[in-house]
Amino acid sequence: MICIIEKKMMFIIINIHCVDLLSQGQHRTAQKERATMATHNSKGQKTAFVTGASSGIGKAAAIALTQAGYRVIGTSRKATSGEVRDGIRMVACDVTDDASVTEAVALAFAELGRIDLLVNNAGYALSGAAEESSVEQVRALFDTNFLGVVRVTNEVLPIMRAQGAGRILTTGSVLGLIPGPFGAYYAASKHAIEGYSESLDHEVRGFGIRVAVIEPWATKTAIEANSPQGDRPIAAYAKTLARYRMAFHAAMADGDTPEDVAATIVAAAQDRSPRLRYPSGKSAKQTSFARRFLPRAFFDRTLRKQFNIA
Ligand SMILES: NC(=O)c1ccc[n+]([C@@H]2O[C@H](COP(=O)([O-])OP(=O)(O)OC[C@H]3O[C@@H](n4cnc5c(N)ncnc54)[C@H](OP(=O)(O)O)[C@@H]3O)[C@@H](O)[C@H]2O)c1
């Protein structure tokens, strides 16, 4: 008798579990459909907010998204009221300033009616030996490259949660996978983006929102010119640093175009099966693969050779 009751209970438990799995599956399908509607719907309904859209990757992404049918608002710290630049409606936003971010997102939401896609792109690099940067310089870098992303994302998330859909893409870097020499803090800021994005994606998926990182390789933009070097130079590093810089310039000259990365951003925005990481271009894909599968010692030697510091 006990055996029959046990069997019946098992049957009921299995059934409850199956119903649960089925409803979870249906829930997930509904979420996927909502997300797909938000990102792939008829023209007027797709909207995007792109930070750092005044030059380089952000500008190319804003243009490419417009061409793909999105209504886009881009940001620049220097944007003037009502400005349209290269066909892109620009609003002023400094991602290091809470009030500026709140105002820019509110303005974008008021104009667009919804925000289907956020592209967190504003950022800069910092080169030199780790020892050559003051804590203030590192703090400023993280304030833009990491906390800037947090500020904008936190401002956009309530909008996306209310919509029940949205996609957040952040411009990381291959250096978010490989901590190369003479870019310790930049690499650390991009590693922070990787960790943050992966955690966030778990948390917001249930609201129909997906989060991903775009991982460009060296890309021909104004990033070198716009990025500071260590603010307390140390002569002991000068020779190796000069050799590294030569190798870095060569990689940049041979790099991808901002339009290449913009194409990856559009593809990630429209991907029906979103992934967490989008390495952009052949070199980024190869490096991402090598990092995962090559023995560490071999990878270490190759990297030192590539940056001319072996
Ligand atoms: N170029 C590369 O090789 C490469 C490789 C991997 C990843 N990335 C990443 O790609 C992103 C774009 O860089 P890029 O190469 O296109 O450089 P870029 O041409 O120098 O553009 C940087 C953009 O960020 C904006 N920006 C900088 N600080 C800001 C702040 N505090 N608040 C708001 N906006 C700010 C700038 O806008 P305003 O100055 O007009 O405000 C500009 O639009 C960055 O996150 C960078 O780390 C670049």
The ligand as an ORCA input file, in Angstrom:
! r2SCAN-3c Opt
* xyz 0 1
  N      39.463     52.269    -31.137
  C      39.793     51.098    -30.640
  O      40.838     50.511    -31.005
  C      38.891     50.427    -29.649
  C      39.081     49.051    -29.419
  C      38.269     48.427    -28.486
  C      37.304     49.140    -27.812
  N      37.151     50.471    -28.034
  C      36.106     51.190    -27.266
  O      35.200     51.814    -28.150
  C      34.577     52.926    -27.508
  C      34.606     54.120    -28.433
  O      35.951     54.491    -28.651
  P      36.480     55.051    -30.048
  O      37.631     54.213    -30.441
  O      35.376     55.245    -31.003
  O      37.101     56.447    -29.526
  P      36.770     57.984    -29.855
  O      36.712     58.196    -31.324
  O      37.758     58.750    -29.047
  O      35.288     58.188    -29.269
  C      35.050     58.214    -27.890
  C      33.636     58.689    -27.641
  O      33.380     58.631    -26.225
  C      32.837     59.863    -25.810
  N      33.238     60.142    -24.418
  C      34.452     60.082    -23.854
  N      34.391     60.406    -22.549
  C      33.094     60.661    -22.278
  C      32.360     61.040    -21.108
  N      32.939     61.255    -19.920
  N      31.012     61.202    -21.206
  C      30.392     61.016    -22.381
  N      31.017     60.671    -23.525
  C      32.344     60.495    -23.468
  C      33.357     60.911    -26.778
  O      32.383     61.943    -26.855
  P      32.647     63.528    -26.593
  O      34.130     63.729    -26.471
  O      32.054     64.198    -27.779
  O      31.892     63.798    -25.347
  C      33.395     60.116    -28.077
  O      32.159     60.197    -28.747
  C      35.313     53.111    -26.195
  O      34.552     52.550    -25.145
  C      36.607     52.333    -26.389
  O      37.130     51.868    -25.177
  C      37.918     51.137    -28.943
*
